[in-house]
Amino acid sequence: MGSSKPSRWRLNRTLTTILWILVSLTIWAGIHWYIRRLSMRKAEEGLISMCEERASMLQDRFAVSVNHVHALAILISTLQYQKNPPALDQDTFADYTARTAFERPLLSGVAYAQRVVHAQREIFESQQGWVIQTMKRDPSPVKDEYAPVIYSQETVSYIEALDMMSGQEDRENILRARATGKAVLTSPFRLLKSNHLGVVLTFPVFSTDLLPGASQEERVEATAGYLGGAFDVESLVENLLSQLAGNPEIIVKVYDVTNESQPLIMYGPDLPDGFPVPSHISTLDFGDPFRKHQMICRYSKKPSVPLSAITTPSGVFVICMLVGYIVYAAWNRYDNVKEDCRKMEELKKQAEAADVAKSQFLATVSHEIRTPMNGVLGMLDMLLDTTLNSTQKDFAQTAQVCGKALISLINEVLDRAKIEAGKLELESVPFDLRSILDDVISLFSSKSREKGIELAVYVSDRVPEMLLGDPGRFRQIITNLVGNSIKFTERGHIFVQVHLSDHSTNPFLDPKPITQNDETTPNPNPSPLITDHDTLSGQPAADTRNTWDNFKQHISLSTPNGSSTPPNGSNGSDQVTLVVTVEDTGTGIPTHAQSRVFTPFMQADSSTSRNYGGTGIGLSISKCLVELMNGQIGFVSKPDIGSTFTFTAVLEKEGGEGSRGILDILPGGFRGFRAVLVDKRKVRAVVTKYHLRRLGVWVETVGSVDEGIGALSAKNGFLTLGSKRQPCLFLVESDSWESKTDSYLHEQISERTRNGSIPDPPRIFLLATSESDKTKISGFSEKNLIMKPLKASSLAACLQLALGVDSQNSKNEGGERKIDGAVSLRGLLAGRNILVVDDNKVNLRVAAGTLKKYGAKVECVESGKDALALLQVPHKFDACFMDVQMPEMDGFEATRQIRLMEKKANEKIKNGENERKNEKEWHLPILAMTADVIQATHEKCIKCGMDGYVSKPFEEKQLYQAVAQFLVPADS
């Protein structure tokens, strides 16, 4: 008994071990089969996707070529039968088809056969000088009608005089083409020259224009001839597959299956029996309903067994063996191992949850950051529509610009990724270049005052007021360049200039293309250092092309009235090439670092990131954006002197009336004012004069205070416009204002006022670069201080405050202009019932306020389900603005449900089941409201049934462009 018990235990142990091994092998086999099956299913799905994609592209390519042949048929009908006498002959046809052969690369040639009835055969042959022949070159026997070729492309000239109706299949195709009025195809055959498989496409040519609903008899009666073209099907498929060269393991075959029992191969190699599966059949539609075609795709070799099908079950098998060994060797440790496994499972779940949270964060951070910013920008926009004085309005506009700049900074890294992926596209919308430059200057105004450097912008009068391009990307380039200059400049100036390109007279461009300085490729004509310091601030600059002499020549190209003379070679073209220069007197770029300035994430030296900050991608993004604008970018830089970046951009002029509302409306209360500007630096004086002229102020420039007083006396302190005398302004630059200038000015102006040479004293202003300049006007009020950098809106605010100009009147004047610019949008929205759907109450309030401003009747809901309840047909709404990201039901699903309801209602209307008579079909314009900048989101909006999209917060220009497609003015 004792010996049998251990034997039984050993037997049980052996049986348990064998059973455990068998169970483990079964598990291994099950996992292996499952993974292989899953891999095969994925391979089949991939094959279906690739086959359908190729079939769709093949149909599209074929359809394009068919359209070109159809257009040629229409041309023949027009020139041959609708002109008297006919304007077409063989030479003209051959020459035209040869010159336009690039439009039909898949056709070996085209020919036109005229329809000739037997009664006209003798006259026809006499006119042509040849006898109608069969395909075998024998004289054609007597028939009811013939189709001899009279015009042919040079490549198929050998078929001239052949009767296209002499062959049975050709005759059937011709009869079918004229009966249906559409293109028909032949069965595949070998082309003569290339020996490729091809088909003949036949189009009927009508002598008169037929109505869309013409009967078969009318089409036959109107048929004047037949246009045919031979398609090279093999070349078409080869060309398509060469463009999709990423999947060489796919084998494609194309068949003509009109006769299903005997399919004809049109493309593809012969394959042996028992060829590896899977395969997929896609139906091809080449426009001829009589003929049927198919594309069969299969893998060139059987999909291999995935490595995971071996490693994963093997790993499981090993684990099973280890578990069995642990159970067999030490049962007492089982509980400890089980507890360890439980803890590991928890840690795994935590790691997976953290990974999912990270992915969700990266996917939604852009939208979530923009949502509060949209609320801020929207409220600022609504604030700007209230009654504000000029200073308040300037502050609000600056805050709005800064908010938009913050959003653009969030997009910078995304832009780099888009550029690398080749998915960045530019807009083409009207914009005001001068307003954009003023906005950029506002961003850096406080920093420039803190450093005490001159920050200025000048736009040539020749540059059009409105341009067509991408304002956001143009602003991004300028912001990057000026931001870098501000970062690296501690003294001197930063000067932004915009001119029109003119290689014959423009001193800012060399005849050669702009290139960056490169250590390995030295400039053969290096620019010497400016020694006369005749620049904006008096500090030396790196680029000799920006001297006063060249600047003066460029200014002289503009007419006195500010209108521009067209640049040389423009010939009235709508395209203009801008030359933008950003000059600074900063630290410059070290010579060894200049070759990698435009390299992403690269700094000039290792300490730059610590001293100045930044990611190092701004210039690389700017370079890519400039190239997208068909321009070039380069720079001239000298260490310890400064840098000058120059780029070109090709834009279009925009002169439409619809773009006038986009212009930055400036106060008009200063028109006719006269100003005397005291500035010893000529470049800086031109810049100040540019900003004053934008306000309508006439400016006279002098070099000293004494000359300025003399200029006042010469005009008696006034500029006379009719019977009204406008006051005079006396502006002095800070470096021309000495410690006793204020008392000297008081004495001189008082003396001239007493003797009558100046009836009324002028208003004196100091143009200050830094906060420290405020101490120079101890004898004046701070109202007499104009802080730089100058821009038209802030300059107007300072003058209004100091002169007591009726800012409300100026505002009303500008407001009327603004209302005129928005009259079209108010006409579209006034009285309209608009439904706004958004789960964010702030954005809901902003959207409703914006729409109400233009006279719309707005109703708001916070979810897609509430929107469905209000939009049950029939409803009162004229349009719906739908947020795309909402809980419970997002905007995409809500739109699908709305379109489904409209479809059902429209079916009832068509079937006469609706109680209301003469009711129009329902289609509510739905516009997506999105803060997402990803192009895929916009495409998804259109795919789900939305009619368009607008970004949050609304901008007047974009809102008008969106709603003008669906709504007409109420008075229309």
Buried (B, 14 or more C-beta within 10 A) or exposed (E): EEEEEEEEEEEEEEEEEEEBBEEBEEBBEEBBEEBBEEBBEEBBEBBBEBBBBBBEBBBEBBEEBBEBBBEBBBBBBEBBBEEEEEEBEBEEBBEBBEEBBEBBEBBBBBBBBBBBEEEBBEEBBEEBEEEBBBEEEEEBEEBEBBBBBBBBBEBBBEBBBBBBBBBEEBBBBBBBBBBBBBBBBBBBEEBEEEEBBBBBBBBBBBBEEBEEEBEEEBBBBBBBBBBBBBBBBBBBBEBBBEEBEEBEEBBBBBBBBBEEEEBBBBBBEEBEEEEEBBBBBBEBEBBBEEBBBBBBBBBEEEBEEBEBBBEBBEEBBEEBEEBBEEBEEEEEEEEEBEEEEEEEEEEEEEEEEEEEEEEEEEEEEBBEBBBEBBBBBBBBBBBBEEEBEBBBBBBBBBBBBBBBBBBBEBBBEEBBEBBEEEEBEEEEBBBBBBBBBBBBBBBBBEBBBEBBBBBBBBBBBBBBBBBBBBBBBBBBBBBBBBBBBBBBBEEBBBBBBBBBBBEEEBBBBBEEEBEBBEEEEEEEEEBEEBEEBBBBBBBBBBBBBBBBEBBEBBBEBBEEEEEBEEBEEBEEEEEBBBBBBBBBBBBBBEBEBBBBBBBBEBBBEEEBBEEEEBBBBBBBBBBBBBEBBEBBBBBBBBBEBBBBBBBBBEBBBBEEEBBBBBBBBBBBBBEBBBBBBBBEBBBBBBBBBBBBBBBBBBBBBBBEBEBBBBBBBEBBBBBEEEEEBBBBBBBBBBBBBEEEBBEEBBEBBEEBBEEEBBEEBBBBBBBBBBEEBBEBBEEBEEBBBBBBBBBBBBBBBBBBBBBEBEBEEBBEBBBEBBEEBBBBBBBBBBEBBBBBBBBBEBBBBBBBBBBBBBBBBBBBBBBBBBBBEBBEBEBEBBBBBBBBBBEEBBBBBBBBBBBEBBEEBBEEBEEEEBEEEEBEEBBBBBBBBBBBBBEEBBEBBEEBBBBBBBBBBBBBBBBBBBBBEBBEBEEE
